[in-house]
Amino acid sequence: MAEQGLCQRDLAAWLGGESRVSEILNRKRKLTAKMMKALHQRLGLSAEVLLAAA
């Protein structure tokens, strides 16, 4: 996030709201396949990185 100048609010539109982003960042919720696809398409993150985080 920091490398691309993004904040939690920026990810909220892609991942389903600010509270959901907070839960993901605090490791209380795992990324879904739909979330991983959105992050891959919008941020160019590799599938390997996203699957490792899931």
BALOMI-774416 format. One record per atom (N, C-alpha, C, O): residue number from 1; residue in three letters; chain; atom name; z, x, y. Coordinates in Angstrom, 3 decimals. Layout:
N
{n = NUM	res = ALA	chain = A	atom = CA	Z = Z	X = X	Y = Y}
...
This chain:
54
{n = 1	res = MET	chain = A	atom = N	Z = 0.000	X = 0.825	Y = -1.189}
{n = 1	res = MET	chain = A	atom = CA	Z = 0.000	X = 0.000	Y = 0.000}
{n = 1	res = MET	chain = A	atom = C	Z = 0.000	X = 0.866	Y = 1.249}
{n = 1	res = MET	chain = A	atom = O	Z = -0.766	X = 0.634	Y = 2.184}
{n = 2	res = ALA	chain = A	atom = N	Z = 0.868	X = 1.864	Y = 1.247}
{n = 2	res = ALA	chain = A	atom = CA	Z = 0.987	X = 2.715	Y = 2.426}
{n = 2	res = ALA	chain = A	atom = C	Z = -0.305	X = 3.479	Y = 2.705}
{n = 2	res = ALA	chain = A	atom = O	Z = -0.696	X = 3.646	Y = 3.860}
{n = 3	res = GLU	chain = A	atom = N	Z = -0.968	X = 3.945	Y = 1.636}
{n = 3	res = GLU	chain = A	atom = CA	Z = -2.200	X = 4.702	Y = 1.807}
{n = 3	res = GLU	chain = A	atom = C	Z = -3.288	X = 3.876	Y = 2.477}
{n = 3	res = GLU	chain = A	atom = O	Z = -4.102	X = 4.414	Y = 3.228}
{n = 4	res = GLN	chain = A	atom = N	Z = -3.308	X = 2.577	Y = 2.212}
{n = 4	res = GLN	chain = A	atom = CA	Z = -4.331	X = 1.714	Y = 2.773}
{n = 4	res = GLN	chain = A	atom = C	Z = -3.841	X = 0.926	Y = 3.988}
{n = 4	res = GLN	chain = A	atom = O	Z = -4.565	X = 0.081	Y = 4.513}
{n = 5	res = GLY	chain = A	atom = N	Z = -2.629	X = 1.198	Y = 4.429}
{n = 5	res = GLY	chain = A	atom = CA	Z = -2.092	X = 0.540	Y = 5.616}
{n = 5	res = GLY	chain = A	atom = C	Z = -1.806	X = -0.939	Y = 5.418}
{n = 5	res = GLY	chain = A	atom = O	Z = -1.924	X = -1.729	Y = 6.355}
{n = 6	res = LEU	chain = A	atom = N	Z = -1.432	X = -1.315	Y = 4.205}
{n = 6	res = LEU	chain = A	atom = CA	Z = -1.160	X = -2.714	Y = 3.895}
{n = 6	res = LEU	chain = A	atom = C	Z = 0.334	X = -2.997	Y = 3.896}
{n = 6	res = LEU	chain = A	atom = O	Z = 1.149	X = -2.121	Y = 3.609}
{n = 7	res = CYS	chain = A	atom = N	Z = 0.672	X = -4.223	Y = 4.222}
{n = 7	res = CYS	chain = A	atom = CA	Z = 2.063	X = -4.647	Y = 4.136}
{n = 7	res = CYS	chain = A	atom = C	Z = 2.141	X = -5.804	Y = 3.138}
{n = 7	res = CYS	chain = A	atom = O	Z = 1.126	X = -6.282	Y = 2.631}
{n = 8	res = GLN	chain = A	atom = N	Z = 3.341	X = -6.229	Y = 2.880}
{n = 8	res = GLN	chain = A	atom = CA	Z = 3.582	X = -7.291	Y = 1.913}
{n = 8	res = GLN	chain = A	atom = C	Z = 2.802	X = -8.558	Y = 2.262}
{n = 8	res = GLN	chain = A	atom = O	Z = 2.283	X = -9.238	Y = 1.377}
{n = 9	res = ARG	chain = A	atom = N	Z = 2.727	X = -8.861	Y = 3.516}
{n = 9	res = ARG	chain = A	atom = CA	Z = 2.012	X = -10.060	Y = 3.977}
{n = 9	res = ARG	chain = A	atom = C	Z = 0.521	X = -9.993	Y = 3.636}
{n = 9	res = ARG	chain = A	atom = O	Z = -0.095	X = -11.017	Y = 3.339}
{n = 10	res = ASP	chain = A	atom = N	Z = -0.058	X = -8.788	Y = 3.680}
{n = 10	res = ASP	chain = A	atom = CA	Z = -1.472	X = -8.626	Y = 3.355}
{n = 10	res = ASP	chain = A	atom = C	Z = -1.751	X = -8.980	Y = 1.893}
{n = 10	res = ASP	chain = A	atom = O	Z = -2.783	X = -9.576	Y = 1.582}
{n = 11	res = LEU	chain = A	atom = N	Z = -0.845	X = -8.619	Y = 1.012}
{n = 11	res = LEU	chain = A	atom = CA	Z = -1.025	X = -8.889	Y = -0.416}
{n = 11	res = LEU	chain = A	atom = C	Z = -0.719	X = -10.336	Y = -0.780}
{n = 11	res = LEU	chain = A	atom = O	Z = -1.156	X = -10.815	Y = -1.826}
{n = 12	res = ALA	chain = A	atom = N	Z = 0.010	X = -11.019	Y = 0.050}
{n = 12	res = ALA	chain = A	atom = CA	Z = 0.443	X = -12.388	Y = -0.248}
{n = 12	res = ALA	chain = A	atom = C	Z = -0.737	X = -13.323	Y = -0.501}
{n = 12	res = ALA	chain = A	atom = O	Z = -0.668	X = -14.174	Y = -1.387}
{n = 13	res = ALA	chain = A	atom = N	Z = -1.792	X = -13.181	Y = 0.246}
{n = 13	res = ALA	chain = A	atom = CA	Z = -2.951	X = -14.063	Y = 0.081}
{n = 13	res = ALA	chain = A	atom = C	Z = -3.621	X = -13.848	Y = -1.273}
{n = 13	res = ALA	chain = A	atom = O	Z = -4.197	X = -14.783	Y = -1.829}
{n = 14	res = TRP	chain = A	atom = N	Z = -3.554	X = -12.648	Y = -1.802}
{n = 14	res = TRP	chain = A	atom = CA	Z = -4.213	X = -12.326	Y = -3.068}
{n = 14	res = TRP	chain = A	atom = C	Z = -3.330	X = -12.612	Y = -4.270}
{n = 14	res = TRP	chain = A	atom = O	Z = -3.832	X = -12.887	Y = -5.359}
{n = 15	res = LEU	chain = A	atom = N	Z = -2.009	X = -12.549	Y = -4.079}
{n = 15	res = LEU	chain = A	atom = CA	Z = -1.100	X = -12.630	Y = -5.223}
{n = 15	res = LEU	chain = A	atom = C	Z = -0.260	X = -13.896	Y = -5.266}
{n = 15	res = LEU	chain = A	atom = O	Z = 0.537	X = -14.068	Y = -6.188}
{n = 16	res = GLY	chain = A	atom = N	Z = -0.415	X = -14.778	Y = -4.299}
{n = 16	res = GLY	chain = A	atom = CA	Z = 0.262	X = -16.059	Y = -4.394}
{n = 16	res = GLY	chain = A	atom = C	Z = 1.487	X = -16.241	Y = -3.523}
{n = 16	res = GLY	chain = A	atom = O	Z = 2.349	X = -17.054	Y = -3.858}
{n = 17	res = GLY	chain = A	atom = N	Z = 1.601	X = -15.533	Y = -2.439}
{n = 17	res = GLY	chain = A	atom = CA	Z = 2.694	X = -15.744	Y = -1.502}
{n = 17	res = GLY	chain = A	atom = C	Z = 3.602	X = -14.539	Y = -1.357}
{n = 17	res = GLY	chain = A	atom = O	Z = 3.672	X = -13.674	Y = -2.229}
{n = 18	res = GLU	chain = A	atom = N	Z = 4.290	X = -14.508	Y = -0.233}
{n = 18	res = GLU	chain = A	atom = CA	Z = 5.155	X = -13.362	Y = 0.075}
{n = 18	res = GLU	chain = A	atom = C	Z = 6.317	X = -13.223	Y = -0.896}
{n = 18	res = GLU	chain = A	atom = O	Z = 6.691	X = -12.107	Y = -1.258}
{n = 19	res = SER	chain = A	atom = N	Z = 6.889	X = -14.341	Y = -1.322}
{n = 19	res = SER	chain = A	atom = CA	Z = 8.022	X = -14.248	Y = -2.252}
{n = 19	res = SER	chain = A	atom = C	Z = 7.568	X = -13.692	Y = -3.599}
{n = 19	res = SER	chain = A	atom = O	Z = 8.298	X = -12.933	Y = -4.236}
{n = 20	res = ARG	chain = A	atom = N	Z = 6.375	X = -14.064	Y = -4.033}
{n = 20	res = ARG	chain = A	atom = CA	Z = 5.851	X = -13.534	Y = -5.300}
{n = 20	res = ARG	chain = A	atom = C	Z = 5.586	X = -12.040	Y = -5.175}
{n = 20	res = ARG	chain = A	atom = O	Z = 5.882	X = -11.284	Y = -6.100}
{n = 21	res = VAL	chain = A	atom = N	Z = 5.034	X = -11.604	Y = -4.050}
{n = 21	res = VAL	chain = A	atom = CA	Z = 4.794	X = -10.174	Y = -3.835}
{n = 21	res = VAL	chain = A	atom = C	Z = 6.124	X = -9.425	Y = -3.857}
{n = 21	res = VAL	chain = A	atom = O	Z = 6.220	X = -8.346	Y = -4.441}
{n = 22	res = SER	chain = A	atom = N	Z = 7.132	X = -9.982	Y = -3.234}
{n = 22	res = SER	chain = A	atom = CA	Z = 8.461	X = -9.364	Y = -3.230}
{n = 22	res = SER	chain = A	atom = C	Z = 8.992	X = -9.215	Y = -4.651}
{n = 22	res = SER	chain = A	atom = O	Z = 9.532	X = -8.167	Y = -5.008}
{n = 23	res = GLU	chain = A	atom = N	Z = 8.843	X = -10.254	Y = -5.459}
{n = 23	res = GLU	chain = A	atom = CA	Z = 9.300	X = -10.201	Y = -6.851}
{n = 23	res = GLU	chain = A	atom = C	Z = 8.551	X = -9.123	Y = -7.636}
{n = 23	res = GLU	chain = A	atom = O	Z = 9.150	X = -8.419	Y = -8.449}
{n = 24	res = ILE	chain = A	atom = N	Z = 7.264	X = -8.996	Y = -7.399}
{n = 24	res = ILE	chain = A	atom = CA	Z = 6.466	X = -7.980	Y = -8.091}
{n = 24	res = ILE	chain = A	atom = C	Z = 6.902	X = -6.586	Y = -7.669}
{n = 24	res = ILE	chain = A	atom = O	Z = 7.092	X = -5.709	Y = -8.512}
{n = 25	res = LEU	chain = A	atom = N	Z = 7.060	X = -6.380	Y = -6.377}
{n = 25	res = LEU	chain = A	atom = CA	Z = 7.468	X = -5.062	Y = -5.880}
{n = 25	res = LEU	chain = A	atom = C	Z = 8.866	X = -4.676	Y = -6.336}
{n = 25	res = LEU	chain = A	atom = O	Z = 9.165	X = -3.492	Y = -6.491}
{n = 26	res = ASN	chain = A	atom = N	Z = 9.724	X = -5.664	Y = -6.551}
{n = 26	res = ASN	chain = A	atom = CA	Z = 11.091	X = -5.409	Y = -7.026}
{n = 26	res = ASN	chain = A	atom = C	Z = 11.200	X = -5.474	Y = -8.542}
{n = 26	res = ASN	chain = A	atom = O	Z = 12.301	X = -5.469	Y = -9.093}
{n = 27	res = ARG	chain = A	atom = N	Z = 10.052	X = -5.535	Y = -9.216}
{n = 27	res = ARG	chain = A	atom = CA	Z = 9.952	X = -5.552	Y = -10.679}
{n = 27	res = ARG	chain = A	atom = C	Z = 10.690	X = -6.714	Y = -11.328}
{n = 27	res = ARG	chain = A	atom = O	Z = 11.207	X = -6.589	Y = -12.438}
{n = 28	res = LYS	chain = A	atom = N	Z = 10.736	X = -7.838	Y = -10.634}
{n = 28	res = LYS	chain = A	atom = CA	Z = 11.324	X = -9.049	Y = -11.195}
{n = 28	res = LYS	chain = A	atom = C	Z = 10.246	X = -9.941	Y = -11.806}
{n = 28	res = LYS	chain = A	atom = O	Z = 10.551	X = -10.866	Y = -12.559}
{n = 29	res = ARG	chain = A	atom = N	Z = 8.986	X = -9.662	Y = -11.480}
{n = 29	res = ARG	chain = A	atom = CA	Z = 7.848	X = -10.423	Y = -11.998}
{n = 29	res = ARG	chain = A	atom = C	Z = 6.746	X = -9.425	Y = -12.337}
{n = 29	res = ARG	chain = A	atom = O	Z = 6.533	X = -8.451	Y = -11.614}
{n = 30	res = LYS	chain = A	atom = N	Z = 6.049	X = -9.676	Y = -13.443}
{n = 30	res = LYS	chain = A	atom = CA	Z = 4.946	X = -8.802	Y = -13.844}
{n = 30	res = LYS	chain = A	atom = C	Z = 3.632	X = -9.311	Y = -13.262}
{n = 30	res = LYS	chain = A	atom = O	Z = 3.490	X = -10.491	Y = -12.940}
{n = 31	res = LEU	chain = A	atom = N	Z = 2.692	X = -8.410	Y = -13.138}
{n = 31	res = LEU	chain = A	atom = CA	Z = 1.353	X = -8.774	Y = -12.696}
{n = 31	res = LEU	chain = A	atom = C	Z = 0.652	X = -9.566	Y = -13.793}
{n = 31	res = LEU	chain = A	atom = O	Z = 0.747	X = -9.231	Y = -14.973}
{n = 32	res = THR	chain = A	atom = N	Z = -0.043	X = -10.610	Y = -13.394}
{n = 32	res = THR	chain = A	atom = CA	Z = -0.858	X = -11.362	Y = -14.343}
{n = 32	res = THR	chain = A	atom = C	Z = -2.261	X = -10.764	Y = -14.348}
{n = 32	res = THR	chain = A	atom = O	Z = -2.607	X = -9.949	Y = -13.492}
{n = 33	res = ALA	chain = A	atom = N	Z = -3.061	X = -11.181	Y = -15.323}
{n = 33	res = ALA	chain = A	atom = CA	Z = -4.442	X = -10.699	Y = -15.390}
{n = 33	res = ALA	chain = A	atom = C	Z = -5.210	X = -11.090	Y = -14.126}
{n = 33	res = ALA	chain = A	atom = O	Z = -6.018	X = -10.309	Y = -13.623}
{n = 34	res = LYS	chain = A	atom = N	Z = -4.964	X = -12.285	Y = -13.618}
{n = 34	res = LYS	chain = A	atom = CA	Z = -5.630	X = -12.747	Y = -12.399}
{n = 34	res = LYS	chain = A	atom = C	Z = -5.243	X = -11.876	Y = -11.194}
{n = 34	res = LYS	chain = A	atom = O	Z = -6.091	X = -11.543	Y = -10.365}
{n = 35	res = MET	chain = A	atom = N	Z = -3.965	X = -11.514	Y = -11.105}
{n = 35	res = MET	chain = A	atom = CA	Z = -3.492	X = -10.652	Y = -10.016}
{n = 35	res = MET	chain = A	atom = C	Z = -4.115	X = -9.269	Y = -10.118}
{n = 35	res = MET	chain = A	atom = O	Z = -4.538	X = -8.692	Y = -9.116}
{n = 36	res = MET	chain = A	atom = N	Z = -4.169	X = -8.732	Y = -11.359}
{n = 36	res = MET	chain = A	atom = CA	Z = -4.755	X = -7.408	Y = -11.560}
{n = 36	res = MET	chain = A	atom = C	Z = -6.230	X = -7.412	Y = -11.165}
{n = 36	res = MET	chain = A	atom = O	Z = -6.716	X = -6.452	Y = -10.567}
{n = 37	res = LYS	chain = A	atom = N	Z = -6.933	X = -8.475	Y = -11.494}
{n = 37	res = LYS	chain = A	atom = CA	Z = -8.352	X = -8.568	Y = -11.143}
{n = 37	res = LYS	chain = A	atom = C	Z = -8.528	X = -8.592	Y = -9.624}
{n = 37	res = LYS	chain = A	atom = O	Z = -9.425	X = -7.939	Y = -9.091}
{n = 38	res = ALA	chain = A	atom = N	Z = -7.675	X = -9.342	Y = -8.934}
{n = 38	res = ALA	chain = A	atom = CA	Z = -7.751	X = -9.413	Y = -7.475}
{n = 38	res = ALA	chain = A	atom = C	Z = -7.481	X = -8.049	Y = -6.849}
{n = 38	res = ALA	chain = A	atom = O	Z = -8.177	X = -7.650	Y = -5.915}
{n = 39	res = LEU	chain = A	atom = N	Z = -6.482	X = -7.333	Y = -7.351}
{n = 39	res = LEU	chain = A	atom = CA	Z = -6.175	X = -6.008	Y = -6.812}
{n = 39	res = LEU	chain = A	atom = C	Z = -7.299	X = -5.019	Y = -7.098}
{n = 39	res = LEU	chain = A	atom = O	Z = -7.622	X = -4.173	Y = -6.265}
{n = 40	res = HIS	chain = A	atom = N	Z = -7.882	X = -5.133	Y = -8.267}
{n = 40	res = HIS	chain = A	atom = CA	Z = -9.005	X = -4.252	Y = -8.619}
{n = 40	res = HIS	chain = A	atom = C	Z = -10.189	X = -4.499	Y = -7.691}
{n = 40	res = HIS	chain = A	atom = O	Z = -10.780	X = -3.550	Y = -7.177}
{n = 41	res = GLN	chain = A	atom = N	Z = -10.535	X = -5.755	Y = -7.473}
{n = 41	res = GLN	chain = A	atom = CA	Z = -11.696	X = -6.086	Y = -6.644}
{n = 41	res = GLN	chain = A	atom = C	Z = -11.469	X = -5.765	Y = -5.177}
{n = 41	res = GLN	chain = A	atom = O	Z = -12.373	X = -5.259	Y = -4.514}
{n = 42	res = ARG	chain = A	atom = N	Z = -10.306	X = -6.042	Y = -4.667}
{n = 42	res = ARG	chain = A	atom = CA	Z = -10.068	X = -5.887	Y = -3.224}
{n = 42	res = ARG	chain = A	atom = C	Z = -9.625	X = -4.491	Y = -2.819}
{n = 42	res = ARG	chain = A	atom = O	Z = -9.930	X = -4.038	Y = -1.716}
{n = 43	res = LEU	chain = A	atom = N	Z = -8.903	X = -3.803	Y = -3.707}
{n = 43	res = LEU	chain = A	atom = CA	Z = -8.386	X = -2.484	Y = -3.348}
{n = 43	res = LEU	chain = A	atom = C	Z = -9.042	X = -1.355	Y = -4.117}
{n = 43	res = LEU	chain = A	atom = O	Z = -8.828	X = -0.182	Y = -3.810}
{n = 44	res = GLY	chain = A	atom = N	Z = -9.845	X = -1.704	Y = -5.122}
{n = 44	res = GLY	chain = A	atom = CA	Z = -10.525	X = -0.677	Y = -5.896}
{n = 44	res = GLY	chain = A	atom = C	Z = -9.612	X = 0.083	Y = -6.839}
{n = 44	res = GLY	chain = A	atom = O	Z = -9.932	X = 1.202	Y = -7.240}
{n = 45	res = LEU	chain = A	atom = N	Z = -8.479	X = -0.507	Y = -7.201}
{n = 45	res = LEU	chain = A	atom = CA	Z = -7.563	X = 0.147	Y = -8.135}
{n = 45	res = LEU	chain = A	atom = C	Z = -8.149	X = 0.087	Y = -9.534}
{n = 45	res = LEU	chain = A	atom = O	Z = -8.741	X = -0.921	Y = -9.920}
{n = 46	res = SER	chain = A	atom = N	Z = -7.988	X = 1.151	Y = -10.288}
{n = 46	res = SER	chain = A	atom = CA	Z = -8.554	X = 1.184	Y = -11.625}
{n = 46	res = SER	chain = A	atom = C	Z = -7.762	X = 0.280	Y = -12.567}
{n = 46	res = SER	chain = A	atom = O	Z = -6.575	X = 0.022	Y = -12.365}
{n = 47	res = ALA	chain = A	atom = N	Z = -8.450	X = -0.186	Y = -13.590}
{n = 47	res = ALA	chain = A	atom = CA	Z = -7.806	X = -1.039	Y = -14.590}
{n = 47	res = ALA	chain = A	atom = C	Z = -6.672	X = -0.299	Y = -15.281}
{n = 47	res = ALA	chain = A	atom = O	Z = -5.645	X = -0.900	Y = -15.598}
{n = 48	res = GLU	chain = A	atom = N	Z = -6.842	X = 0.984	Y = -15.517}
{n = 48	res = GLU	chain = A	atom = CA	Z = -5.807	X = 1.782	Y = -16.188}
{n = 48	res = GLU	chain = A	atom = C	Z = -4.505	X = 1.791	Y = -15.386}
{n = 48	res = GLU	chain = A	atom = O	Z = -3.417	X = 1.651	Y = -15.945}
{n = 49	res = VAL	chain = A	atom = N	Z = -4.631	X = 1.956	Y = -14.085}
{n = 49	res = VAL	chain = A	atom = CA	Z = -3.451	X = 1.981	Y = -13.215}
{n = 49	res = VAL	chain = A	atom = C	Z = -2.751	X = 0.618	Y = -13.240}
{n = 49	res = VAL	chain = A	atom = O	Z = -1.526	X = 0.546	Y = -13.339}
{n = 50	res = LEU	chain = A	atom = N	Z = -3.528	X = -0.447	Y = -13.150}
{n = 50	res = LEU	chain = A	atom = CA	Z = -2.955	X = -1.777	Y = -13.124}
{n = 50	res = LEU	chain = A	atom = C	Z = -2.328	X = -2.159	Y = -14.459}
{n = 50	res = LEU	chain = A	atom = O	Z = -1.267	X = -2.783	Y = -14.488}
{n = 51	res = LEU	chain = A	atom = N	Z = -2.965	X = -1.794	Y = -15.548}
{n = 51	res = LEU	chain = A	atom = CA	Z = -2.404	X = -2.101	Y = -16.865}
{n = 51	res = LEU	chain = A	atom = C	Z = -1.125	X = -1.313	Y = -17.127}
{n = 51	res = LEU	chain = A	atom = O	Z = -0.211	X = -1.808	Y = -17.787}
{n = 52	res = ALA	chain = A	atom = N	Z = -1.063	X = -0.109	Y = -16.619}
{n = 52	res = ALA	chain = A	atom = CA	Z = 0.142	X = 0.706	Y = -16.788}
{n = 52	res = ALA	chain = A	atom = C	Z = 1.315	X = 0.106	Y = -16.014}
{n = 52	res = ALA	chain = A	atom = O	Z = 2.470	X = 0.254	Y = -16.414}
{n = 53	res = ALA	chain = A	atom = N	Z = 1.016	X = -0.565	Y = -14.917}
{n = 53	res = ALA	chain = A	atom = CA	Z = 2.064	X = -1.168	Y = -14.091}
{n = 53	res = ALA	chain = A	atom = C	Z = 2.533	X = -2.501	Y = -14.656}
{n = 53	res = ALA	chain = A	atom = O	Z = 3.607	X = -2.981	Y = -14.295}
{n = 54	res = ALA	chain = A	atom = N	Z = 1.750	X = -3.096	Y = -15.526}
{n = 54	res = ALA	chain = A	atom = CA	Z = 2.064	X = -4.436	Y = -16.056}
{n = 54	res = ALA	chain = A	atom = C	Z = 3.116	X = -4.416	Y = -17.130}
{n = 54	res = ALA	chain = A	atom = O	Z = 3.476	X = -5.466	Y = -17.662}
